[in-house]
Amino acid sequence: MTQITINLPNEAEAQWLVELLNRLQVPFQVDADEVTKHERAKEIIMRGANTLDAAKMQKHVKQARKDRKHPFRAE
């Protein structure tokens, strides 16, 4: 099986391609943009723990780890 990944920034072009693939009866999968996936995951986390401030926690983790040396990285 051959897999082809195409990034289309224009929604109209994406819709045209989806219609064409449907006419040709070619199976396909549409993946959301990474930002959208991140936002969706954050929303799920926030729904599960309503007292958690994810943005504050993320800021704290970045601040706490900013001086940490990373293995296998040339600095």
Distance bins in CASP14 RR format, pairs under 12 A and 6 or more apart:
PFRMAT RR
TARGET T0000
AUTHOR 0000-0000-0000
RMODE 2
METHOD distances of the structure
MODEL  1
1 26 0 0 0 0 0 1 0 0 0 0 0
1 27 0 0 0 0 1 0 0 0 0 0 0
2 26 0 0 0 0 0 1 0 0 0 0 0
2 27 0 0 0 0 0 1 0 0 0 0 0
3 27 0 0 0 0 0 1 0 0 0 0 0
3 28 0 0 0 0 0 1 0 0 0 0 0
3 29 0 0 0 0 1 0 0 0 0 0 0
3 31 0 0 0 0 0 1 0 0 0 0 0
4 17 0 0 0 0 0 1 0 0 0 0 0
4 21 0 0 0 0 0 1 0 0 0 0 0
4 26 0 0 0 0 0 1 0 0 0 0 0
4 28 0 0 0 0 1 0 0 0 0 0 0
4 29 0 0 0 0 0 1 0 0 0 0 0
5 28 0 0 0 0 0 1 0 0 0 0 0
5 29 0 0 0 0 0 1 0 0 0 0 0
5 30 0 0 0 0 0 1 0 0 0 0 0
5 31 0 0 0 0 1 0 0 0 0 0 0
6 13 0 0 0 0 1 0 0 0 0 0 0
6 14 0 0 0 0 1 0 0 0 0 0 0
6 16 0 0 0 0 0 1 0 0 0 0 0
6 17 1 0 0 1 0 0 0 0 0 0 0
6 18 0 0 0 0 0 1 0 0 0 0 0
6 20 0 0 0 0 0 1 0 0 0 0 0
6 21 0 0 0 0 0 1 0 0 0 0 0
6 28 0 0 0 0 1 0 0 0 0 0 0
6 29 0 0 0 0 0 1 0 0 0 0 0
6 30 0 0 0 0 0 1 0 0 0 0 0
6 31 0 0 0 0 0 1 0 0 0 0 0
7 13 0 0 0 0 0 1 0 0 0 0 0
7 14 0 0 0 0 1 0 0 0 0 0 0
7 17 0 0 0 0 0 1 0 0 0 0 0
7 30 0 0 0 0 0 1 0 0 0 0 0
7 31 0 0 0 0 0 1 0 0 0 0 0
7 33 0 0 0 0 1 0 0 0 0 0 0
7 34 0 0 0 0 0 1 0 0 0 0 0
8 14 1 0 1 0 0 0 0 0 0 0 0
8 15 0 0 0 0 1 0 0 0 0 0 0
8 16 0 0 0 0 1 0 0 0 0 0 0
8 17 1 0 0 1 0 0 0 0 0 0 0
8 18 0 0 0 0 1 0 0 0 0 0 0
8 30 0 0 0 0 1 0 0 0 0 0 0
8 31 0 0 0 0 0 1 0 0 0 0 0
8 33 0 0 0 0 0 1 0 0 0 0 0
9 33 0 0 0 0 1 0 0 0 0 0 0
10 16 0 0 0 0 1 0 0 0 0 0 0
10 17 0 0 0 0 0 1 0 0 0 0 0
11 17 0 0 0 0 0 1 0 0 0 0 0
11 18 0 0 0 0 0 1 0 0 0 0 0
11 30 0 0 0 0 0 1 0 0 0 0 0
11 33 0 0 0 0 0 1 0 0 0 0 0
12 18 0 0 0 0 0 1 0 0 0 0 0
12 19 0 0 0 0 0 1 0 0 0 0 0
13 19 0 0 0 0 0 1 0 0 0 0 0
13 20 0 0 0 0 0 1 0 0 0 0 0
14 20 0 0 0 0 0 1 0 0 0 0 0
14 21 0 0 0 0 0 1 0 0 0 0 0
14 28 0 0 0 0 0 1 0 0 0 0 0
14 30 1 0 0 1 0 0 0 0 0 0 0
14 31 0 0 0 0 0 1 0 0 0 0 0
14 32 0 0 0 0 0 1 0 0 0 0 0
14 33 0 0 0 0 0 1 0 0 0 0 0
15 21 0 0 0 0 0 1 0 0 0 0 0
15 22 0 0 0 0 0 1 0 0 0 0 0
15 30 0 0 0 0 0 1 0 0 0 0 0
16 22 0 0 0 0 0 1 0 0 0 0 0
16 23 0 0 0 0 0 1 0 0 0 0 0
17 23 0 0 0 0 0 1 0 0 0 0 0
17 24 0 0 0 0 0 1 0 0 0 0 0
17 26 0 0 0 0 0 1 0 0 0 0 0
17 28 0 0 0 0 1 0 0 0 0 0 0
17 30 0 0 0 0 1 0 0 0 0 0 0
18 24 0 0 0 0 0 1 0 0 0 0 0
18 26 0 0 0 0 0 1 0 0 0 0 0
18 28 1 0 0 1 0 0 0 0 0 0 0
18 29 0 0 0 0 0 1 0 0 0 0 0
18 30 1 0 0 1 0 0 0 0 0 0 0
19 26 0 0 0 0 0 1 0 0 0 0 0
19 28 0 0 0 0 0 1 0 0 0 0 0
20 26 0 0 0 0 1 0 0 0 0 0 0
20 28 0 0 0 0 1 0 0 0 0 0 0
21 27 0 0 0 0 1 0 0 0 0 0 0
21 28 1 0 1 0 0 0 0 0 0 0 0
21 29 0 0 0 0 0 1 0 0 0 0 0
21 30 0 0 0 0 1 0 0 0 0 0 0
22 28 0 0 0 0 1 0 0 0 0 0 0
22 30 0 0 0 0 0 1 0 0 0 0 0
30 36 0 0 0 0 0 1 0 0 0 0 0
31 37 0 0 0 0 1 0 0 0 0 0 0
31 40 0 0 0 0 0 1 0 0 0 0 0
32 38 0 0 0 0 1 0 0 0 0 0 0
32 39 0 0 0 0 1 0 0 0 0 0 0
32 40 1 0 0 1 0 0 0 0 0 0 0
32 41 0 0 0 0 0 1 0 0 0 0 0
33 39 0 0 0 0 1 0 0 0 0 0 0
33 40 0 0 0 0 0 1 0 0 0 0 0
34 40 0 0 0 0 0 1 0 0 0 0 0
34 41 0 0 0 0 0 1 0 0 0 0 0
35 41 0 0 0 0 0 1 0 0 0 0 0
35 42 0 0 0 0 0 1 0 0 0 0 0
36 42 0 0 0 0 0 1 0 0 0 0 0
36 43 0 0 0 0 0 1 0 0 0 0 0
37 43 0 0 0 0 0 1 0 0 0 0 0
37 44 0 0 0 0 0 1 0 0 0 0 0
38 44 0 0 0 0 0 1 0 0 0 0 0
38 45 0 0 0 0 0 1 0 0 0 0 0
38 54 0 0 0 0 0 1 0 0 0 0 0
38 58 0 0 0 0 0 1 0 0 0 0 0
39 45 0 0 0 0 0 1 0 0 0 0 0
39 46 0 0 0 0 0 1 0 0 0 0 0
39 54 0 0 0 0 0 1 0 0 0 0 0
40 46 0 0 0 0 0 1 0 0 0 0 0
40 47 0 0 0 0 0 1 0 0 0 0 0
41 47 0 0 0 0 0 1 0 0 0 0 0
41 48 0 0 0 0 0 1 0 0 0 0 0
41 54 0 0 0 0 1 0 0 0 0 0 0
42 48 0 0 0 0 0 1 0 0 0 0 0
42 49 0 0 0 0 0 1 0 0 0 0 0
42 52 0 0 0 0 0 1 0 0 0 0 0
42 53 0 0 0 0 0 1 0 0 0 0 0
42 54 1 0 1 0 0 0 0 0 0 0 0
42 55 0 0 0 0 1 0 0 0 0 0 0
42 57 0 0 0 0 0 1 0 0 0 0 0
42 58 0 0 0 0 1 0 0 0 0 0 0
43 49 0 0 0 0 0 1 0 0 0 0 0
43 54 0 0 0 0 1 0 0 0 0 0 0
44 52 0 0 0 0 0 1 0 0 0 0 0
44 54 0 0 0 0 0 1 0 0 0 0 0
45 51 0 0 0 0 0 1 0 0 0 0 0
45 52 1 0 0 1 0 0 0 0 0 0 0
45 53 0 0 0 0 0 1 0 0 0 0 0
45 54 1 0 1 0 0 0 0 0 0 0 0
45 55 0 0 0 0 0 1 0 0 0 0 0
45 57 0 0 0 0 1 0 0 0 0 0 0
45 58 0 0 0 0 0 1 0 0 0 0 0
46 52 1 0 0 1 0 0 0 0 0 0 0
46 53 0 0 0 0 1 0 0 0 0 0 0
46 54 1 0 1 0 0 0 0 0 0 0 0
46 55 0 0 0 0 1 0 0 0 0 0 0
46 56 0 0 0 0 0 1 0 0 0 0 0
46 57 0 0 0 0 0 1 0 0 0 0 0
46 58 0 0 0 0 0 1 0 0 0 0 0
47 54 0 0 0 0 0 1 0 0 0 0 0
48 54 0 0 0 0 0 1 0 0 0 0 0
49 57 0 0 0 0 0 1 0 0 0 0 0
51 57 0 0 0 0 0 1 0 0 0 0 0
52 58 0 0 0 0 0 1 0 0 0 0 0
52 60 0 0 0 0 0 1 0 0 0 0 0
53 59 0 0 0 0 1 0 0 0 0 0 0
53 60 0 0 0 0 1 0 0 0 0 0 0
54 60 0 0 0 0 0 1 0 0 0 0 0
54 61 0 0 0 0 0 1 0 0 0 0 0
55 61 0 0 0 0 0 1 0 0 0 0 0
55 62 0 0 0 0 0 1 0 0 0 0 0
56 62 0 0 0 0 0 1 0 0 0 0 0
56 63 0 0 0 0 0 1 0 0 0 0 0
57 63 0 0 0 0 0 1 0 0 0 0 0
57 64 0 0 0 0 0 1 0 0 0 0 0
58 64 0 0 0 0 0 1 0 0 0 0 0
58 65 0 0 0 0 0 1 0 0 0 0 0
59 65 0 0 0 0 0 1 0 0 0 0 0
59 66 0 0 0 0 0 1 0 0 0 0 0
60 66 0 0 0 0 0 1 0 0 0 0 0
61 68 0 0 0 0 0 1 0 0 0 0 0
62 68 0 0 0 0 0 1 0 0 0 0 0
67 75 0 0 0 0 0 1 0 0 0 0 0
68 75 0 0 0 0 0 1 0 0 0 0 0
69 75 1 0 0 1 0 0 0 0 0 0 0
END
